[in-house]
Amino acid sequence: MHTEDYIVDLHCHPNLKAFNSGHPKPVFTLWDKIIHPYTDSSFMRWVRRNSANVHKESQCDLTALAENQVRVINLSLYPMERGFLHLRNVPKFLVGGNRTEMMLEHISGMALKRITALRKQDNHYFANLEAEYEYVRNGQGKCPDRDFSYEIVNNYRELQAALKKPGNIAVIISIEGAHSFGSGTPVSLKMKEAELKEVMTDNLRKVKQWEYPPFTVNLAHHFWNQLCGHSSSFRRPISDLINQNKGKDKGFTDLGRHIMRELLSRENGKRILIDTKHMSVASRREYYDFLINYNYLNPNDKIPIICSHGGVNGYKDMAASMLEKDNLKKSRNSLFHRWSINVSDEEIRIIHDSEGLIGFMMDKGMVGGGNHVKQIVTRLDLEQQRIEFCKLFWQNIFHAVKAVNKPTGWDIMALGTDYDGTISHMDPYEGAAKLPTFWNDLVHYLEETKLHKELWYDYQPKELVKKLMYTNSMEFYRKYFI
């Protein structure tokens, strides 16, 4: 990686731990490295062992980003969903006192007081979204003790200007989960559809009037939001404690179709692109059909498909990816993570034809099959793991390029780390501080192995990594961040 190069991250959460670091007000800033609280006891040692895949300190605080040439980020606002805070099938030794809150505090990095307060709220999503946005907006400017800064940008022109300032990070606002507009709560579930539609429409239009409205919104996230179905995203033992069943794998509701159109409309403010990550296959299929038809009828107003953080599942089409339930067995002996939350070959081509983007993430559990990842982690030292995880990452990308089967397949590849999104990171690349190493390792791996050289289409390894790390994303912003 050269000094003139930089990194664009399509999806990360430097705000999540910082915003939730205290109650009623945050304790930390976006620049601070946050260490997850830990009090030594037999119970907390159990928690630590059983959550070892989750890094216990900030992965992408702004200082780490600035120090390691990450110059552009899609910062994802996320009002914490109730499903994370109200566990099921809780073992007896977790009951009593504030043990559940302590466990969530250590795993998430959020403050105990904040978790306790959120657990008591029944209808907090939109208020928390507004507060989180104001926290990020008001924090703009210089780092208190380093010659770094960040500014939120509204379009490609502002993005270019921000990049001309040394040490400056350009922040593009996004939202993970349309529950943020006020659905999927005990209160909204009791509301009449017309009333909820009015509330959500009003909230969405308020967001479109922000000084910095979001560029993208994930329509779905981990839990039922009354808009569209979501995909399975948790594996055991977490899936034993967190109930995703309601609405899982379902399609759109009428309210969801309305919100989709409101987001994409230019008549109520800036268009907000829909990020398809976390949507169920049924929801994605309907959304793709809608966009294919829209883009055919409106060739001068094309809407691209963006999947900001994920991997490939290796299936030929969406139907095949749903033939088997998303469970441990489905991905146990495969190279890729076979669950339907990842994209099939059919979807890769649809995304390509829309001139969209796929952000490949740094979650080992989302890019690799169960036993394959387990063998890398348990049998190899960190240096050997670097080689194998680079290979696995490239295999995801080459699979996508092969699905497109033309040189322009390389134009849809990007990086969407999901750092600080409570992921099971690839062990040698635990945070943004390792992204320059990851860049160099990716180049070196292709130069040494010539992996799938027939799919390079005359590009050289350094060119391919640049496309992945920033040039494809910047071209996407040039065309659609307006």
Secondary structure, DSSP 8 states (H G I E B T S, - for coil): --TT--EEEEEE-TTHHHHTSSSSS-SS-TTS--B-----SHHHHHHHHHTTTB-SB-SS-HHHHHHTTEEEEEEEE----HHHHS-SS--GGG-STTHHHHHHHHHH---HHHHHHHHT-SS-HHHHHHHHHHHHHHT-EE-SSSS-EEEE-SSHHHHHHHHTSTTEEEEEEEEE-GGGGT-SSHHHHTS-HHHHHHHHHHHHHHHHTSSS--SEEES--SS--SSB-B-----TTHHHHS---TTBT--B-HHHHHHHHHHH-STTSS--EEE-TTB-HHHHHHHHHHHHHHHHH-TTS----EEEEE-B---SSHHHHTSS-SSHHHHHT-SS--STTSB-HHHHHHHHHTT-EEEE-SBHHHHS-HHHHHHHHHHS-HHHHHHHHHHHHHHHHHHHHHHHTSGGGGGGEEE---TTSS-BB-TT--SGGGHHHHHHHHHHHHHHH-TTGGGSTT--HHHHHHIIIIIHHHHHHHHH--
